[in-house]
Amino acid sequence: MDATWMHWLRGYVTIAVRGQGIERLVNEALADGLQLWSIRRTKDGGMMCNVIVSDFFRLRPLLKRTGCRLHVHDRMGLPFWQLRLRKRIFFAAGLVLFFIGMYLLSSLVWSIDVQGNDKLSEEQILQAAKSEGLYPFQWSFRLQEASDLSKHLAQKLPGAAWIGVEKRGTHITIRVVESKTPAARPLMNPRHLVASTDAVITKVMAESGRPVVKPNMKVKQGDVLISGLLGDETNGKAVVAKGVVKGLVWHEYDIVSPLTRTSKVYTGNKKEIWYGVVGGRALRVSGFGKNPYEMYERVVQEEKAAWRTLKLPFGRMKETIMEVRMQQQTISVEEAKAEGIQQARADLLAKVGPDAQILAENILHQKTDNGKVYMKVFFEVDQSIVKERPLVQMQGD
């Protein structure tokens, strides 16, 4: 017969019996009131049957008298199920906690992205969002509806014509369309364009006003290049002079260039330090001890943990400390001259503007003394030479 629900509640085992006195064992067991069922012969001449757990221990004296041996094949019923469950309670609890944790993590706002802002700063927009309860690590169910958030943020940010809030999983995107206001044009009074330095004119292009000079003319500082006065004394009109005037200007530079070059080199020695990162805080887990290098550079690499497309608020960080040393190298006089002139050219272009062009350079004087090269260099530069001068000042002079 099959096991009943009472058998299952009490628990039973399936046993395999071998020996010469199997029939005698069954008869004596049934005579003693033991519950055996599903009795069947096996191919090797043995027997298999089911027996209640409490009767299983009463079989021992019968096995000795009949000379049989048994082997437990299977265990069934409530007592064994409870035992297996007790052994796996930590696994089951961990599984439940895992799903609870995943649900809680997916209910948080992990990151907020701001798009479309130009005049409004990202900090200003995030601060307004925070005042409406929208910030990282906020519960999603505590947020307002997206339409309400958009309306309230637009009210808090006067420079925004429209604001949209979009939520995708744990990521929120704030899209901003800023209101366009015409740029305030500065008030421009009538003026001349005059020479800012002595030069030889190379280019004149008047946008408004009357050009006074021509190419190849020499001008001195303060000379009018493009006049803001049109017409004659009887029919005159004052305008804002605009245009481009370029000229050849000579710049004198005193250059000192050392004959030794100091450079930084890596020795190859390094120390690695690992940190565990949780919620913006780092905890060192390896690489303890003092920094062994007197001169060094630090390189930090951070790796955030992720689950699919979800970025988790923990990860690891690697800090590499690399030993460096300063190395001095002696260079030739020609190399020192080239480096000094190159540095002077870069400094000159930074002063006169990116549209300038160095046409020529002449070394007027050169000497070597105390491990340095001293030079006096003339640079010929084609550059803008315009400077504004109000007409009011001219008329008053």
C-alpha positions, 0 to 999 in steps of 0.5 A: 500500500502507499504511505498515508498522510499519517505516515507522512506526519510521523515520518518514515524511511525506505529500507533495503534488507539483505540476508538469509532470514528475510522472511523470518524478519518480516514475520517477527516484525509483523508479529511484534506490531511493527508497521511495514508496507510496500514490501517487495523483492529486489533483483539481488534477492533482497527486500525493500519496504517502508517503515515508520521512524519509531518502528525503525529503531525496534528492528535492531534486535530482530536483525541480530536474531535473523542475521540480516542487515539493512540500509536506509534508502530514503527518508520521507515525512514531516520530521525530515522535511523540518530537518532539511529546512532547519539546515537551509534556514540561513540560505532561505533567509539570505535569499529573502533578504536579497530580494528585499534588498533588490526591491529597496535598491530599485526603489531609490533614486540613484542618479540625476542628470541635467540636460539642456542648461547653458545659462543656468548652472547644474548646481542651481537646478539640482538645488531647486530639485532638492527643495522639491524632494528630488535628490539622490537616494530619495525613495521613488514613492515619496516623489511627486508626479513628474508633471507636478515636479516640472511645474514647480521647478519651472516656477523656482527657475525664472530663467527656464522656459520649460522643464521636463522630468523623466524617470527611468528605473533608478535614473532621473533626467531633468531636461531644461529649455532656457528662455532666450533673452537678447544680449544687451548691446553696450552703448557705443559713443562716437569714437576714433580708432588710433594706433596703440604703438609705433608701426608700419601699416600692412592692412586697413579695412574700415567697417564704419568711419573714414580710413586715414592711413594706407598700407606701408605708412609709418604711424606713431602711437596715438595717430588716428587710423580710422576717423569717426568724423565723416564729411566736412566742418559744415556737413559733419557727422560723428560715427562709431569707427569700426574696422581692422588695422594691422601693422608691423611692430618690433618687440625687443626681448632679453632672453636667459636660457639655462644650459641644464634641463631638469626633467621628471622621470619615473624610477619604476618603483610603486606602491598600490593601495586598495580601498572599499568605497561605500556611499562616497566613503573609502576604507583602506583594505590593503597597502598599509604603512607609510609612503616609502618614497620622498618624491612621488605621484599619485594616480587614483582609479575608481571602479563602481559596482553595477548590476546590469544597467544599475550603478550601485553605490559601492565599489573599489578604488585603487591608488597607485603611488609612483616614485619619481626623481628629478634628472638634470641633463646638460644641453648644447648652446644651440638647444638652449637658444632654441628653447629660449626663443621658443618660450619668448615667441609663445609669451609674445603671442600670448600678449599681442593676440592669437591673430598676430604673426611673427614674421622675423627674429634677429639676435642682436647680442649673445653670450654664455656665462655661468651655465646660461645663454644670454640673448637680446632678440628683436621680433618683427610681428604683424599684429592689430594696432587699433585702440579706441579714443572717444570723439568727445575727448578729441573735441575737447583737446 
